[in-house]
Amino acid sequence: MTELVVLVSNDGQPVGTAEKATVHTNDTVLHLAFSCHVFNAEGHVLVTRRALSKKTWPGVWTNSFCGHPGPDEALEEALHRRAREELGFTVTRVSEALPNFRYRAVDASGIVENEICPVFVAHSDDVPRPIASEVCELRWVAPADLLTAIAATPWAFSPWITLQLPALADAGLLGPRH
């Protein structure tokens, strides 16, 4: 099955589609994505370590999961789909936390991420069952501990989590009852 991503203009309007496998290059076109930070009942956030086989940022720690909506797929629908596909669990209480998040970053191999990437927070008390092609490790951690780790070793984390997590903290969305 060919996975398509939605290409967007600078103002976020859809302008076409492209095969996901061809989009992430050294000259990645702007496209639509999303990130999700999942919290459990104890207020811990799930962080995942990207599989070593990933094309971009292999082996780094990142947010709970992320993905790309397909053409005509609502962001929240895509989010629920990716939670099931990537982590084998369901999420509840989904809310858009950083609707205007956008970033461009280049990894060590020269591959570019160039995304308009709304950020969501959600909850789950399920036990994650990640697929190995996406996630090689995961941990539930206290948000304050994660912020400390990101500040001390930003190179060990994806560039998007290093930007998103402080913004979520500033918005008051990292506490146990956000």
HUJO-V565989 format. One record per residue. OMEGA is omega as a letter, one per 20 degrees, with the letter a starting at -180 (999 if undefined). Layout:
omega->OMEGA
omega->OMEGA
This chain:
omega->r
omega->r
omega->r
omega->r
omega->a
omega->r
omega->a
omega->r
omega->r
omega->r
omega->r
omega->a
omega->r
omega->r
omega->a
omega->r
omega->r
omega->r
omega->a
omega->a
omega->a
omega->a
omega->a
omega->a
omega->r
omega->r
omega->a
omega->r
omega->r
omega->a
omega->a
omega->r
omega->r
omega->r
omega->r
omega->r
omega->a
omega->r
omega->r
omega->a
omega->r
omega->a
omega->r
omega->r
omega->r
omega->r
omega->a
omega->r
omega->a
omega->r
omega->r
omega->r
omega->a
omega->a
omega->a
omega->r
omega->r
omega->r
omega->r
omega->r
omega->a
omega->r
omega->a
omega->r
omega->r
omega->a
omega->a
omega->r
omega->r
omega->r
omega->r
omega->r
omega->r
omega->a
omega->a
omega->r
omega->r
omega->r
omega->r
omega->r
omega->a
omega->r
omega->r
omega->a
omega->a
omega->a
omega->r
omega->r
omega->r
omega->r
omega->r
omega->r
omega->a
omega->r
omega->r
omega->a
omega->r
omega->a
omega->a
omega->a
omega->a
omega->r
omega->r
omega->a
omega->a
omega->a
omega->a
omega->r
omega->a
omega->r
omega->a
omega->r
omega->a
omega->a
omega->q
omega->a
omega->r
omega->a
omega->a
omega->r
omega->a
omega->a
omega->r
omega->r
omega->r
omega->r
omega->r
omega->r
omega->a
omega->r
omega->a
omega->r
omega->r
omega->a
omega->r
omega->r
omega->r
omega->r
omega->r
omega->a
omega->r
omega->a
omega->a
omega->r
omega->r
omega->r
omega->r
omega->r
omega->r
omega->r
omega->a
omega->a
omega->a
omega->r
omega->a
omega->a
omega->r
omega->a
omega->a
omega->r
omega->r
omega->r
omega->a
omega->a
omega->r
omega->r
omega->r
omega->r
omega->r
omega->r
omega->r
omega->a
omega->r
omega->r
omega->a
omega->a
omega->a
omega->999
